Amino acid sequence: MTRHSETPTDDEEDERMDFESAIVSDTDADADADADERIETDGGVGTPFEVVSEYEETRRDRYRKLYDAYVYAPISIIWRDWRARIGFTIVALYVLMGTVGPLIVEPTGVTEGPAIAAPFETMEYPLGTDNQGRDLFSQTVHSTSTILKMVLSGAVFTVGIGTIIGAIAGYKGGMTDTVLSSITDVFINIPGFPLVMVLGLMFDDVILGNPYAIGVLLSIASWGGLARAIRSQMLTLREESFVEASQAMGIGTPTIVFKEIVPHLMPFVVINLTNAGRKVIFEAVALYYLGILPFENLNWGSILNQAYGANAHARPDALHWFLVPMFAIVFISVGLTLLGQSLDRVFNPRVRARHEKTTTDANADTEGDGETQTNEMMGGV
């Protein structure tokens, strides 16, 4: 018998190659069909993480964004709001008077000038003098530093304690909320001004010559109302989707409360900051005027006390002695009020977004093509 050769013939080889080509073609067709199906269902993109920006953000771009968000936008808002311009100018003048003023204006002394000199009678004493010949302008300037220290410590203490306790009570809930709310209710119902009077008489040796301690003392019972309001806001904000997302990511409670939620309350917090500062000024002047708080140097309240004791409010020739500290109190109160109203707009995200100069706007000429491509990918939005 003749044995056939196992070597395939040319016809068999061609048939095998055609069969393999057909299999490969069918596989490619199936892959194309899957891709088409993915495009139809996903809008042309398999996953959003496949989209990579064509432009890399440089360090200069990051600095520019920070400048736009924290410098340019606030200044632009303040400059376009007349309340902000007036309030910021008044507060800035008082800050300069309290910091730079004592370095320029020399302190006054007894019998330095004529007694009860009228304002602008001489440029040496532009606001006049008191019954002992002391310059009222010098007294006002050197008193401003003490008042500003009280305002700073008292306002920060009120807002800090109120925000922390209110935020934690509203976010945690349960027993924590019950305990902190009970403490808050106690301080809300304590009569603040009589409490400050009693504490001032008890710790007069501690607060003597320490304006920061006096500011905290004046605000010891002022934080309860703010804590209650912050708690009410937290009860609503803790149910928002971004809070739930942060919790799902395992972010800690302090980070969620003070970095995610509290920034949304900044307009309300800033307004309370300025109101707390005004309250510290009024209470400090009142207690100094009544002679309850001890003092080493003259301040606005003690000047009013001495003017009232000398019956300056009923003497036309000495009326300026009574009016100078009063106008100083009124002007800084107006400045803080207007500044607080304007800072509400500064911390408003929508208002800030309208005033920010974004990096895209700054680089519009160089990145115009990139923006066009992005808009096309997003459907022209």
C-alpha positions in Angstrom: 0.0 0.0 0.0 1.1 3.4 -0.8 1.5 5.7 2.3 0.2 9.2 2.0 2.5 12.1 3.1 1.5 14.0 6.3 2.8 17.3 4.8 -0.2 19.5 4.0 -0.7 20.5 0.5 -0.9 24.1 -0.7 -4.7 24.0 -1.0 -5.1 22.8 2.6 -2.7 25.5 3.8 -4.7 28.2 2.1 -8.0 26.9 3.4 -6.6 26.9 7.0 -5.4 30.6 6.7 -8.8 31.6 5.3 -10.4 30.0 8.3 -8.2 31.8 10.8 -8.7 35.1 9.1 -12.5 34.7 9.3 -12.2 34.0 13.1 -10.1 37.1 13.6 -12.5 39.2 11.6 -15.5 38.0 13.7 -13.6 38.8 16.9 -12.8 42.4 15.7 -16.4 42.9 14.7 -17.6 41.8 18.1 -15.1 44.2 19.8 -16.3 47.0 17.6 -19.9 46.2 18.5 -19.1 46.3 22.2 -17.3 49.6 21.7 -20.3 51.0 19.9 -22.6 49.9 22.6 -20.4 51.5 25.2 -20.4 54.8 23.3 -24.2 54.7 23.1 -24.7 54.0 26.8 -21.9 56.1 28.3 -21.9 59.1 25.9 -18.7 58.1 24.2 -16.6 57.6 27.3 -16.0 54.3 29.0 -15.3 55.8 32.4 -14.9 59.4 33.6 -11.5 58.6 34.9 -10.3 58.1 31.3 -10.6 61.9 30.7 -7.2 63.6 31.4 -6.7 67.3 31.2 -4.4 68.5 28.4 -3.1 71.3 30.6 -1.1 70.7 33.8 -1.7 73.2 36.6 1.5 74.9 37.5 2.6 76.3 40.8 2.0 79.8 39.4 -1.6 78.9 38.6 -2.2 77.6 42.1 -0.8 80.8 43.6 -2.9 82.9 41.3 -6.1 81.0 42.3 -5.2 81.5 46.0 -4.6 85.2 45.3 -7.9 85.5 43.4 -9.9 83.7 46.2 -8.4 85.2 49.3 -7.0 88.6 48.2 -8.6 90.0 45.0 -12.2 88.9 45.6 -12.5 90.3 49.1 -10.9 93.6 48.2 -13.1 93.8 45.1 -16.2 93.2 47.2 -15.2 95.7 49.8 -14.3 98.4 47.2 -17.6 98.0 45.4 -19.7 98.2 48.6 -20.0 101.7 50.1 -20.8 100.2 53.5 -17.6 98.2 53.4 -15.5 101.2 52.3 -16.8 103.4 55.1 -16.7 100.6 57.8 -13.2 99.4 56.8 -11.9 103.0 56.7 -13.2 103.7 60.2 -11.9 100.5 61.7 -8.6 100.9 60.0 -8.2 104.5 61.4 -8.9 103.2 64.9 -6.4 100.3 64.5 -3.8 102.8 63.4 -4.7 105.1 66.2 -4.4 102.3 68.7 -1.1 100.8 67.4 0.9 103.6 65.7 -0.8 106.5 67.6 0.8 105.9 71.0 4.2 105.9 69.3 3.6 109.3 67.7 1.4 111.2 70.2 3.0 111.7 73.6 1.0 110.9 76.7 -0.5 113.9 78.4 -0.1 115.1 82.0 -1.7 117.3 84.6 -1.3 121.1 84.0 0.2 120.5 80.6 -2.1 123.1 79.1 -4.8 125.5 80.1 -7.8 124.1 81.9 -11.0 123.6 79.7 -9.4 124.8 76.5 -12.0 124.7 73.7 -11.5 122.4 70.7 -9.4 123.9 67.9 -8.6 126.9 70.0 -5.0 126.0 69.4 -3.5 123.3 67.2 -1.5 122.1 70.1 -4.7 120.8 71.7 -7.0 120.1 68.7 -9.8 118.5 70.9 -9.3 120.8 73.9 -8.3 120.0 77.4 -10.1 118.9 80.7 -10.3 120.7 84.0 -6.7 119.6 84.8 -5.2 120.8 81.6 -4.7 117.4 80.0 -5.0 117.0 76.3 -8.1 115.2 75.3 -6.7 114.1 71.9 -3.8 112.4 73.6 -6.1 110.7 76.1 -8.3 109.4 73.3 -5.4 108.1 71.3 -3.8 106.3 74.3 -7.2 104.9 75.4 -7.9 103.3 72.0 -5.2 100.7 72.4 -6.7 99.4 75.6 -10.2 99.3 74.1 -9.0 97.4 71.0 -7.4 94.8 73.2 -10.6 94.3 75.1 -12.6 94.1 71.9 -10.2 91.5 70.4 -10.1 89.2 73.4 -13.8 89.5 74.2 -15.1 89.0 70.6 -12.8 86.1 69.9 -13.7 84.4 73.2 -17.5 84.9 72.5 -17.3 83.6 68.9 -14.8 80.9 69.6 -16.7 79.3 72.6 -20.1 79.8 71.0 -19.1 78.3 67.7 -17.2 75.3 69.2 -20.0 74.3 71.6 -22.8 74.9 69.2 -21.2 73.1 66.4 -20.3 70.0 68.4 -23.7 69.9 70.1 -25.6 70.1 66.8 -23.4 67.6 65.0 -23.0 64.9 67.6 -26.5 64.9 69.1 -27.5 62.4 71.8 -26.1 62.8 75.2 -23.4 65.2 74.0 -26.1 67.6 72.7 -28.1 67.3 75.9 -25.1 68.2 78.2 -23.8 71.0 76.1 -27.3 72.4 75.5 -28.0 72.4 79.2 -24.8 74.3 79.9 -25.7 76.8 77.2 -29.2 77.3 78.7 -27.6 78.1 82.0 -25.4 80.8 80.6 -28.2 82.2 78.5 -30.4 82.8 81.6 -27.6 84.3 83.7 -27.9 88.1 83.8 -24.7 89.0 82.1 -24.1 92.6 83.3 -24.7 92.0 87.0 -22.4 88.9 86.8 -19.7 91.0 85.2 -20.0 93.6 87.9 -19.7 91.0 90.7 -16.7 89.3 89.0 -15.1 92.6 88.4 -15.2 93.5 92.0 -14.0 90.0 93.1 -11.0 89.8 90.7 -10.1 93.5 90.5 -6.4 92.7 91.4 -6.3 90.2 88.5 -7.8 92.3 85.8 -6.0 95.5 86.8 -3.9 96.6 83.9 -4.8 93.6 81.8 -7.2 94.6 79.0 -7.3 91.0 77.6 -8.6 89.6 80.9 -11.2 92.4 81.1 -12.4 91.5 77.6 -12.8 87.8 78.5 -14.5 88.8 81.7 -17.0 91.0 79.9 -17.8 88.1 77.5 -18.1 85.4 80.1 -21.8 85.0 79.6 -22.2 86.3 76.1 -21.6 83.1 74.1 -24.8 81.3 74.9 -27.0 82.9 72.3 -24.5 82.3 69.5 -24.0 78.6 70.6 -27.8 78.1 70.4 -28.0 79.6 66.9 -25.0 77.6 65.6 -26.5 74.4 67.0 -29.7 75.0 65.1 -27.8 75.5 61.9 -25.7 72.4 62.4 -28.9 70.3 62.8 -29.8 71.1 59.2 -26.3 71.1 57.7 -25.3 67.7 59.1 -28.0 66.0 56.8 -26.5 67.5 53.6 -25.0 65.1 51.0 -21.4 66.4 51.3 -21.5 65.6 55.0 -22.7 62.1 54.3 -19.9 61.7 51.7 -17.3 62.8 54.2 -18.6 60.4 56.7 -18.5 57.6 54.2 -14.9 58.4 53.4 -14.0 57.9 57.0 -13.1 61.6 57.7 -12.9 62.4 61.4 -15.5 64.4 63.3 -13.3 67.5 63.9 -12.4 67.8 60.3 -16.0 67.4 59.1 -17.3 69.9 61.7 -14.7 72.7 61.4 -13.5 72.3 57.8 -16.6 71.1 56.0 -19.6 72.6 57.9 -18.5 75.6 59.9 -17.2 77.5 56.7 -20.8 77.5 55.5 -21.7 79.5 58.7 -19.0 82.1 58.3 -21.3 85.0 57.3 -23.4 84.4 60.5 -20.2 84.0 62.6 -18.6 87.2 61.3 -21.7 89.3 62.0 -21.7 88.0 65.6 -18.0 88.8 65.8 -18.6 92.4 65.2 -21.7 92.5 67.4 -19.7 90.9 70.2 -17.0 93.6 69.7 -19.5 96.4 70.0 -21.0 94.8 73.1 -17.6 94.6 74.8 -17.0 98.4 74.1 -20.4 99.4 75.6 -20.0 97.2 78.7 -16.4 98.3 79.3 -17.2 101.9 79.0 -20.3 101.5 81.2 -18.3 99.7 84.0 -15.5 102.2 83.9 -18.0 105.1 83.9 -19.7 103.6 87.0 -16.3 103.1 88.6 -16.7 99.4 89.0 -13.7 98.3 87.0 -10.3 99.4 88.2 -7.9 101.2 85.9 -4.4 102.5 85.9 -4.6 104.8 82.9 -7.4 106.9 81.5 -9.8 105.4 79.0 -13.0 106.4 77.4 -15.1 105.3 80.3 -13.0 106.9 83.0 -12.9 110.1 81.0 -16.7 110.1 80.9 -16.7 109.5 84.6 -14.5 112.4 85.4 -16.4 114.7 83.0 -19.7 113.8 84.6 -18.2 114.3 88.0 -17.1 117.8 87.0 -20.6 118.5 85.6 -19.2 119.0 82.1 -22.4 117.8 80.4 -24.2 120.9 81.9 -21.4 123.4 81.2 -21.3 124.8 77.6 -17.6 125.7 78.0 -16.7 122.1 79.1 -19.2 120.2 77.0 -16.4 119.0 74.6 -14.9 117.1 77.5 -18.0 114.9 77.6 -18.5 114.7 73.9 -15.0 113.6 72.8 -15.1 110.1 74.3 -18.8 109.7 73.3 -18.0 110.4 69.6 -15.1 108.0 69.8 -17.4 105.3 71.0 -20.1 106.1 68.5 -17.7 106.1 65.5 -16.1 102.8 66.2 -19.5 101.2 66.8 -20.7 102.5 63.4 -17.5 101.2 61.8 -17.9 97.8 63.2 -21.6 97.6 62.2 -20.9 98.6 58.6 -17.9 96.3 58.4 -19.9 93.3 59.7 -22.6 93.9 57.1 -20.0 94.0 54.3 -18.1 90.9 55.5 -21.3 89.0 55.1 -20.9 89.6 51.4 -17.2 88.7 51.5 -17.9 85.3 53.0 -20.8 84.6 50.6 -19.6 82.0 48.1 -21.9 83.3 45.3 -20.7 86.8 45.7 -17.1 85.8 45.9 -17.5 83.7 42.7 -18.7 86.8 40.8 -15.7 88.8 41.8 -12.9 86.3 41.4 -10.5 86.5 38.4 -10.0 82.9 37.6 -6.9 81.5 36.1 -8.8 80.5 33.0 -9.8 84.1 32.5 -6.2 85.2 33.0 -4.9 82.7 30.5 -7.8 82.9 28.0 -5.5 83.7 25.1 -3.3 80.7 25.6 -5.9 78.2 26.6 -8.8 79.2 24.3 -8.5 76.0 22.3 -8.5 73.9 25.5 -11.7 75.5 26.7 -13.4 75.0 23.4 -12.6 71.3 23.4 -13.9 71.0 27.0 -17.1 72.7 26.1 -17.6 70.4 23.1 -17.0 67.3 25.3 -19.6 68.6 27.9 -22.2 69.2 25.2 -21.6 72.9 24.7 -22.5 73.8 28.4 
